[in-house]
Amino acid sequence: MHYDRTLFGMKVLDATTLSNYVMHSTILTTMILQSNILDDDLLRVLMVGMVKSPCLTHLDLAHNKITNHGVRLLTKLLNGNSVLSHLNLCDNRIHAEGGRYLGRAMSQNASLVYLNLRLNRLCDSGGQLLLQGLHANTSLLTLNVAANSIGSTSIVELARTISGGNPQFIAVDLSCNDLNDSDIECLALAVQTNKVLQNLDLRCNKHDPQLDAVRFIENRVRENELAAVTSSSVLE
């Protein structure tokens, strides 16, 4: 079987054609471009059309080769006029600097409700910069930062966010990071007064899974979930 690697993935012509369509379309709301070997150069071509789209709300760029430079380009979709509500950047090549760009953009964004950064390389410094930006954000409901080597510094910022700065978070995925026992206890204190958070995934970290704080968090978010279901049923 003949194998030619150059036949795989998006090419410049593909990106140019798609960009032109997105620019002029008034009905395209969702664009899924997973696993297209999409790098920063191709993303720059796509951005020409995406920044002018009046209706693009869901953008999925998971499993590509986007780096910090690409994230900086994408922040143009998160400005004050943004209509983008869902952004998936899972499994790319985003480091701490990318976290800084996203944090700065999210501090002024009012449209994004879902952000997935799973399987990137934010590390603790990038997580901290991202979460600092979310203190002032009032729209984001779901955040996935699993498998990013996030640690204690980021958890301090997240605790501040869910305890007061951004109490509207419904789900946060912190699985497969570097959280220790002290980090879990910090989160337990933060969720004490939170009545909105319904899912906090802490699996596969470095803490003791038998900690009382773990059970407290599980019970607390479960109470919030049940309260939300009950409230929804009453409204119906």
Wavefront OBJ file of the C-alpha trace (Angstrom):
o trace
v 0.000 0.000 0.000
v 1.448 3.356 -1.070
v 1.547 5.909 1.746
v 2.036 9.619 1.097
v 1.880 11.741 4.237
v 1.523 14.945 2.230
v -1.975 13.873 1.183
v -3.251 14.166 4.755
v -4.473 17.272 6.525
v -5.645 20.692 5.431
v -3.754 22.542 2.699
v -3.454 26.277 2.051
v -5.973 26.102 -0.801
v -8.427 24.297 1.475
v -8.012 26.924 4.180
v -8.416 29.794 1.701
v -11.581 28.328 0.202
v -13.108 27.670 3.614
v -12.144 31.105 4.862
v -13.911 32.786 1.935
v -17.048 30.755 2.578
v -17.079 31.540 6.309
v -16.609 35.226 5.582
v -19.702 35.439 3.389
v -21.948 32.859 5.032
v -24.905 34.033 7.087
v -25.976 30.542 8.188
v -22.763 28.750 9.273
v -22.814 28.490 13.069
v -20.629 25.428 13.724
v -17.205 24.546 12.340
v -15.470 21.275 13.333
v -11.886 20.947 12.100
v -10.505 18.199 14.319
v -7.350 16.283 13.322
v -6.504 18.340 10.231
v -2.806 18.913 10.993
v -3.849 22.546 11.332
v -0.941 24.802 12.365
v -0.620 28.517 13.049
v -0.018 29.418 9.401
v -3.179 27.672 8.223
v -5.099 29.157 11.137
v -3.981 32.626 10.068
v -5.582 31.998 6.654
v -8.809 30.796 8.271
v -8.922 33.783 10.614
v -9.374 36.141 7.654
v -12.862 34.741 7.231
v -13.695 33.830 10.817
v -13.177 37.327 12.234
v -15.778 38.620 9.774
v -18.349 35.892 10.413
v -21.538 37.260 12.009
v -22.855 33.874 13.132
v -20.023 31.451 14.042
v -20.820 30.229 17.565
v -19.140 26.795 17.798
v -15.484 26.280 16.820
v -13.759 22.908 17.302
v -10.011 22.833 16.577
v -9.088 19.812 18.700
v -6.173 17.484 17.878
v -4.181 19.898 15.734
v -0.839 21.736 15.944
v -1.908 25.157 17.208
v 0.667 26.897 19.426
v 0.732 30.095 21.486
v 0.902 32.168 18.302
v -2.284 30.557 17.055
v -4.013 31.248 20.354
v -3.055 34.898 20.035
v -4.788 34.924 16.639
v -7.878 33.223 18.068
v -8.300 35.866 20.756
v -9.562 38.147 17.985
v -12.701 35.979 18.056
v -13.175 36.773 21.750
v -13.378 40.562 21.591
v -16.298 42.713 22.674
v -18.297 41.939 19.529
v -17.858 38.178 19.790
v -20.720 35.726 19.238
v -18.546 32.626 19.793
v -19.979 30.488 22.594
v -18.025 27.194 22.348
v -14.271 26.838 21.744
v -12.478 23.470 21.748
v -8.665 23.563 21.665
v -8.108 20.112 23.146
v -4.805 18.367 22.329
v -2.841 21.155 20.696
v 0.544 22.690 21.556
v -0.487 25.525 23.840
v 1.942 26.535 26.601
v 1.919 29.115 29.402
v 2.016 32.101 27.061
v -1.148 30.835 25.404
v -2.782 30.794 28.821
v -1.846 34.430 29.242
v -3.400 35.387 25.900
v -6.604 33.516 26.704
v -6.828 34.932 30.208
v -6.474 38.472 28.925
v -9.121 37.895 26.248
v -11.558 36.167 28.610
v -11.419 39.039 31.079
v -13.306 41.119 28.495
v -15.376 38.410 26.793
v -19.107 38.042 27.432
v -20.124 35.318 24.951
v -18.043 32.161 25.554
v -19.752 29.575 27.778
v -17.543 26.532 27.016
v -13.729 26.348 26.824
v -11.806 23.080 26.409
v -8.010 23.133 26.806
v -7.523 19.485 27.766
v -4.215 17.833 26.804
v -2.162 20.967 26.303
v 0.946 22.236 28.113
v -0.248 25.219 30.148
v 1.645 24.112 33.282
v 1.007 25.885 36.570
v 2.057 29.332 35.364
v -0.204 29.207 32.314
v -3.112 27.939 34.372
v -2.620 30.779 36.815
v -2.656 33.406 34.056
v -5.769 31.901 32.477
v -7.676 31.727 35.754
v -6.694 35.238 36.766
v -8.381 36.471 33.605
v -11.526 34.573 34.520
v -12.012 36.555 37.739
v -13.672 39.312 35.735
v -15.508 36.997 33.321
v -19.271 36.556 33.719
v -20.169 34.155 30.899
v -18.036 30.994 31.080
v -19.926 27.980 32.493
v -17.709 25.001 31.583
v -13.908 24.873 31.741
v -11.758 21.836 30.918
v -8.059 22.097 31.779
v -7.405 18.375 32.311
v -3.900 17.025 31.667
v -2.069 20.361 31.675
v 0.360 19.883 34.608
v -1.613 22.407 36.647
v -0.675 22.761 40.315
v -1.028 24.795 43.492
v -0.689 28.319 42.091
v -3.499 27.731 39.618
v -5.705 26.187 42.304
v -5.427 29.316 44.450
v -6.750 31.369 41.529
v -9.526 28.870 40.792
v -10.562 28.853 44.442
v -10.893 32.630 44.384
v -12.938 32.383 41.222
v -15.486 29.773 42.339
v -15.855 31.204 45.836
v -16.665 34.712 44.712
v -15.197 36.051 41.505
v -17.029 33.713 39.116
v -19.685 31.740 40.990
v -21.576 30.814 37.805
v -19.171 27.974 36.843
v -21.231 24.789 36.392
v -18.440 22.332 35.504
v -14.643 22.357 35.874
v -12.406 19.445 34.820
v -9.071 19.306 36.671
v -8.348 15.619 36.130
v -4.842 14.308 35.357
v -2.960 17.285 36.790
v -0.544 17.784 39.718
v -2.947 18.604 42.557
v -1.866 17.571 46.058
v -3.743 17.227 49.364
v -3.402 20.929 50.197
v -4.860 21.893 46.817
v -7.919 19.702 47.404
v -8.448 21.232 50.845
v -8.210 24.689 49.293
v -10.920 23.765 46.792
v -13.084 22.307 49.558
v -13.040 25.653 51.354
v -13.918 27.428 48.114
v -16.992 25.295 47.354
v -18.473 25.699 50.829
v -20.451 28.770 49.823
v -20.826 27.937 46.119
v -24.374 26.961 45.108
v -23.827 26.704 41.349
v -20.920 24.312 40.669
v -22.331 20.891 39.714
v -19.243 19.018 38.534
v -15.624 19.228 39.691
v -13.511 16.401 38.238
v -10.427 15.692 40.362
v -9.525 12.200 39.161
v -5.929 11.076 38.566
v -4.158 13.775 40.538
v -1.484 13.394 43.227
v -3.763 13.769 46.249
v -5.003 11.062 48.601
v -8.380 9.964 47.168
v -9.553 9.108 50.699
v -9.260 12.699 51.948
v -12.285 14.059 53.790
v -12.026 17.111 51.544
v -12.622 14.936 48.476
v -15.847 13.554 49.903
v -16.927 17.018 50.991
v -16.459 18.373 47.440
v -18.314 15.423 45.922
v -21.249 15.900 48.298
v -21.326 19.643 47.807
v -21.433 19.579 43.999
v -24.002 16.778 44.149
v -26.219 18.955 46.337
v -25.884 21.781 43.839
v -26.781 19.457 40.959
v -29.885 18.178 42.740
v -30.927 21.703 43.650
v -30.588 22.767 40.010
v -32.717 19.821 38.833
v -35.355 20.565 41.453
v -35.427 24.238 40.512
v -35.752 23.358 36.819
v -38.660 20.995 37.558
v -40.497 23.664 39.528
v -40.131 26.185 36.699
v -41.539 23.685 34.212
l 1 2 3 4 5 6 7 8 9 10 11 12 13 14 15 16 17 18 19 20 21 22 23 24 25 26 27 28 29 30 31 32 33 34 35 36 37 38 39 40 41 42 43 44 45 46 47 48 49 50 51 52 53 54 55 56 57 58 59 60 61 62 63 64 65 66 67 68 69 70 71 72 73 74 75 76 77 78 79 80 81 82 83 84 85 86 87 88 89 90 91 92 93 94 95 96 97 98 99 100 101 102 103 104 105 106 107 108 109 110 111 112 113 114 115 116 117 118 119 120 121 122 123 124 125 126 127 128 129 130 131 132 133 134 135 136 137 138 139 140 141 142 143 144 145 146 147 148 149 150 151 152 153 154 155 156 157 158 159 160 161 162 163 164 165 166 167 168 169 170 171 172 173 174 175 176 177 178 179 180 181 182 183 184 185 186 187 188 189 190 191 192 193 194 195 196 197 198 199 200 201 202 203 204 205 206 207 208 209 210 211 212 213 214 215 216 217 218 219 220 221 222 223 224 225 226 227 228 229 230 231 232 233 234 235 236
